[in-house]
Amino acid sequence: MLAKLTSKNQITLPKAAISHVDATDYFDVTVDNGRIVLTPVRVQQAKAVRDKLKQLGITEQDVKDAIAWARR
């Protein structure tokens, strides 16, 4: 199977190749001895939320306090 690299560094993967892996929108990309290796990845929504909260400096205690405040 062939896949063409576009001028914008994009590749469309052949349907025949994709049909052999679980459905996913994301792939981990590594280079191994001059070969590009794509590994299907499932993005965990909860992990993305936790990472964003950490980036914003919001702690678990902040969340607990906000929930307690909202329930009053």
Distance bins in CASP14 RR format, pairs under 12 A and 6 or more apart:
PFRMAT RR
TARGET T0000
AUTHOR 0000-0000-0000
RMODE 2
METHOD distances of the structure
MODEL  1
1 11 0 0 0 0 0 1 0 0 0 0 0
1 12 0 0 0 0 0 1 0 0 0 0 0
1 13 0 0 0 0 1 0 0 0 0 0 0
1 14 1 0 1 0 0 0 0 0 0 0 0
1 15 0 0 0 0 1 0 0 0 0 0 0
1 16 1 0 0 1 0 0 0 0 0 0 0
1 17 1 0 1 0 0 0 0 0 0 0 0
1 18 0 0 0 0 0 1 0 0 0 0 0
1 19 0 0 0 0 0 1 0 0 0 0 0
1 20 0 0 0 0 0 1 0 0 0 0 0
2 11 0 0 0 0 0 1 0 0 0 0 0
2 12 0 0 0 0 0 1 0 0 0 0 0
2 13 0 0 0 0 0 1 0 0 0 0 0
2 14 1 0 0 1 0 0 0 0 0 0 0
2 16 0 0 0 0 0 1 0 0 0 0 0
2 17 0 0 0 0 0 1 0 0 0 0 0
3 10 0 0 0 0 1 0 0 0 0 0 0
3 11 1 0 1 0 0 0 0 0 0 0 0
3 12 1 0 0 1 0 0 0 0 0 0 0
3 13 1 0 1 0 0 0 0 0 0 0 0
3 14 1 0 0 1 0 0 0 0 0 0 0
3 15 0 0 0 0 0 1 0 0 0 0 0
3 16 0 0 0 0 0 1 0 0 0 0 0
3 17 0 0 0 0 1 0 0 0 0 0 0
3 18 0 0 0 0 0 1 0 0 0 0 0
3 36 0 0 0 0 0 1 0 0 0 0 0
3 38 0 0 0 0 0 1 0 0 0 0 0
4 10 0 0 0 0 1 0 0 0 0 0 0
4 11 1 0 0 1 0 0 0 0 0 0 0
4 12 1 0 0 1 0 0 0 0 0 0 0
4 13 0 0 0 0 0 1 0 0 0 0 0
4 14 0 0 0 0 0 1 0 0 0 0 0
5 11 1 0 1 0 0 0 0 0 0 0 0
5 12 0 0 0 0 1 0 0 0 0 0 0
5 13 0 0 0 0 0 1 0 0 0 0 0
5 36 0 0 0 0 0 1 0 0 0 0 0
6 12 0 0 0 0 1 0 0 0 0 0 0
9 29 0 0 0 0 0 1 0 0 0 0 0
9 36 0 0 0 0 0 1 0 0 0 0 0
11 17 0 0 0 0 0 1 0 0 0 0 0
11 18 0 0 0 0 0 1 0 0 0 0 0
11 27 0 0 0 0 0 1 0 0 0 0 0
11 29 0 0 0 0 0 1 0 0 0 0 0
11 36 0 0 0 0 1 0 0 0 0 0 0
11 38 0 0 0 0 1 0 0 0 0 0 0
12 18 0 0 0 0 1 0 0 0 0 0 0
13 19 0 0 0 0 0 1 0 0 0 0 0
13 20 0 0 0 0 0 1 0 0 0 0 0
13 21 0 0 0 0 1 0 0 0 0 0 0
13 24 0 0 0 0 0 1 0 0 0 0 0
13 27 0 0 0 0 1 0 0 0 0 0 0
13 36 0 0 0 0 0 1 0 0 0 0 0
13 38 1 0 0 1 0 0 0 0 0 0 0
13 40 0 0 0 0 0 1 0 0 0 0 0
14 20 0 0 0 0 0 1 0 0 0 0 0
14 21 0 0 0 0 0 1 0 0 0 0 0
15 21 0 0 0 0 0 1 0 0 0 0 0
17 27 0 0 0 0 0 1 0 0 0 0 0
17 38 0 0 0 0 1 0 0 0 0 0 0
17 40 0 0 0 0 0 1 0 0 0 0 0
18 24 0 0 0 0 1 0 0 0 0 0 0
18 25 0 0 0 0 0 1 0 0 0 0 0
18 27 0 0 0 0 0 1 0 0 0 0 0
18 38 0 0 0 0 1 0 0 0 0 0 0
18 40 0 0 0 0 1 0 0 0 0 0 0
20 38 0 0 0 0 0 1 0 0 0 0 0
20 40 0 0 0 0 0 1 0 0 0 0 0
21 27 0 0 0 0 1 0 0 0 0 0 0
21 38 0 0 0 0 1 0 0 0 0 0 0
21 39 0 0 0 0 1 0 0 0 0 0 0
21 40 1 0 1 0 0 0 0 0 0 0 0
21 41 0 0 0 0 0 1 0 0 0 0 0
21 42 0 0 0 0 0 1 0 0 0 0 0
22 39 0 0 0 0 0 1 0 0 0 0 0
22 40 1 0 1 0 0 0 0 0 0 0 0
22 41 0 0 0 0 0 1 0 0 0 0 0
22 42 1 0 0 1 0 0 0 0 0 0 0
23 40 0 0 0 0 1 0 0 0 0 0 0
23 41 0 0 0 0 0 1 0 0 0 0 0
23 42 0 0 0 0 1 0 0 0 0 0 0
24 38 0 0 0 0 0 1 0 0 0 0 0
24 39 0 0 0 0 1 0 0 0 0 0 0
24 40 1 0 1 0 0 0 0 0 0 0 0
24 41 1 0 0 1 0 0 0 0 0 0 0
24 42 1 0 0 1 0 0 0 0 0 0 0
24 43 0 0 0 0 1 0 0 0 0 0 0
25 40 0 0 0 0 1 0 0 0 0 0 0
25 41 0 0 0 0 1 0 0 0 0 0 0
25 42 0 0 0 0 1 0 0 0 0 0 0
25 43 1 0 0 1 0 0 0 0 0 0 0
26 38 0 0 0 0 1 0 0 0 0 0 0
26 39 0 0 0 0 1 0 0 0 0 0 0
26 40 1 0 0 1 0 0 0 0 0 0 0
26 41 1 0 1 0 0 0 0 0 0 0 0
26 42 1 0 0 1 0 0 0 0 0 0 0
26 43 1 0 1 0 0 0 0 0 0 0 0
26 44 0 0 0 0 0 1 0 0 0 0 0
26 48 0 0 0 0 0 1 0 0 0 0 0
27 36 0 0 0 0 0 1 0 0 0 0 0
27 37 0 0 0 0 1 0 0 0 0 0 0
27 38 1 0 1 0 0 0 0 0 0 0 0
27 39 1 0 0 1 0 0 0 0 0 0 0
27 40 1 0 1 0 0 0 0 0 0 0 0
27 41 1 0 0 1 0 0 0 0 0 0 0
27 42 0 0 0 0 0 1 0 0 0 0 0
27 43 0 0 0 0 0 1 0 0 0 0 0
28 36 0 0 0 0 0 1 0 0 0 0 0
28 37 0 0 0 0 1 0 0 0 0 0 0
28 38 1 0 0 1 0 0 0 0 0 0 0
28 39 1 0 1 0 0 0 0 0 0 0 0
28 40 1 0 0 1 0 0 0 0 0 0 0
28 41 1 0 1 0 0 0 0 0 0 0 0
28 42 0 0 0 0 0 1 0 0 0 0 0
28 43 0 0 0 0 0 1 0 0 0 0 0
29 35 0 0 0 0 0 1 0 0 0 0 0
29 36 1 0 0 1 0 0 0 0 0 0 0
29 37 1 0 0 1 0 0 0 0 0 0 0
29 38 1 0 0 1 0 0 0 0 0 0 0
29 39 0 0 0 0 1 0 0 0 0 0 0
29 40 0 0 0 0 0 1 0 0 0 0 0
29 41 0 0 0 0 1 0 0 0 0 0 0
30 36 1 0 0 1 0 0 0 0 0 0 0
30 37 1 0 1 0 0 0 0 0 0 0 0
30 38 0 0 0 0 1 0 0 0 0 0 0
30 39 1 0 0 1 0 0 0 0 0 0 0
30 41 0 0 0 0 0 1 0 0 0 0 0
31 37 1 0 0 1 0 0 0 0 0 0 0
31 38 0 0 0 0 0 1 0 0 0 0 0
32 38 0 0 0 0 0 1 0 0 0 0 0
32 39 0 0 0 0 0 1 0 0 0 0 0
41 47 0 0 0 0 0 1 0 0 0 0 0
42 48 0 0 0 0 0 1 0 0 0 0 0
43 49 0 0 0 0 0 1 0 0 0 0 0
43 51 0 0 0 0 0 1 0 0 0 0 0
44 50 0 0 0 0 1 0 0 0 0 0 0
44 51 0 0 0 0 1 0 0 0 0 0 0
45 51 0 0 0 0 0 1 0 0 0 0 0
45 52 0 0 0 0 0 1 0 0 0 0 0
46 52 0 0 0 0 0 1 0 0 0 0 0
46 53 0 0 0 0 0 1 0 0 0 0 0
47 53 0 0 0 0 0 1 0 0 0 0 0
47 54 0 0 0 0 0 1 0 0 0 0 0
48 54 0 0 0 0 0 1 0 0 0 0 0
48 55 0 0 0 0 0 1 0 0 0 0 0
49 55 0 0 0 0 0 1 0 0 0 0 0
49 56 0 0 0 0 0 1 0 0 0 0 0
49 58 0 0 0 0 0 1 0 0 0 0 0
49 63 0 0 0 0 0 1 0 0 0 0 0
50 56 0 0 0 0 0 1 0 0 0 0 0
50 57 0 0 0 0 0 1 0 0 0 0 0
50 58 0 0 0 0 1 0 0 0 0 0 0
50 59 0 0 0 0 0 1 0 0 0 0 0
50 60 0 0 0 0 1 0 0 0 0 0 0
50 63 0 0 0 0 0 1 0 0 0 0 0
51 57 0 0 0 0 0 1 0 0 0 0 0
51 58 0 0 0 0 0 1 0 0 0 0 0
52 58 0 0 0 0 1 0 0 0 0 0 0
53 59 0 0 0 0 1 0 0 0 0 0 0
53 60 0 0 0 0 1 0 0 0 0 0 0
53 61 0 0 0 0 0 1 0 0 0 0 0
53 62 0 0 0 0 1 0 0 0 0 0 0
53 63 1 0 0 1 0 0 0 0 0 0 0
53 66 0 0 0 0 0 1 0 0 0 0 0
54 60 0 0 0 0 0 1 0 0 0 0 0
54 62 0 0 0 0 0 1 0 0 0 0 0
54 63 0 0 0 0 0 1 0 0 0 0 0
56 62 0 0 0 0 1 0 0 0 0 0 0
56 63 0 0 0 0 0 1 0 0 0 0 0
57 63 0 0 0 0 0 1 0 0 0 0 0
58 64 0 0 0 0 0 1 0 0 0 0 0
58 65 0 0 0 0 0 1 0 0 0 0 0
58 66 0 0 0 0 1 0 0 0 0 0 0
59 65 0 0 0 0 1 0 0 0 0 0 0
59 66 0 0 0 0 0 1 0 0 0 0 0
60 66 0 0 0 0 0 1 0 0 0 0 0
60 67 0 0 0 0 0 1 0 0 0 0 0
61 67 0 0 0 0 0 1 0 0 0 0 0
61 68 0 0 0 0 0 1 0 0 0 0 0
62 68 0 0 0 0 0 1 0 0 0 0 0
62 69 0 0 0 0 0 1 0 0 0 0 0
63 69 0 0 0 0 0 1 0 0 0 0 0
63 70 0 0 0 0 0 1 0 0 0 0 0
64 70 0 0 0 0 0 1 0 0 0 0 0
64 71 0 0 0 0 0 1 0 0 0 0 0
65 71 0 0 0 0 0 1 0 0 0 0 0
65 72 0 0 0 0 0 1 0 0 0 0 0
66 72 0 0 0 0 0 1 0 0 0 0 0
END
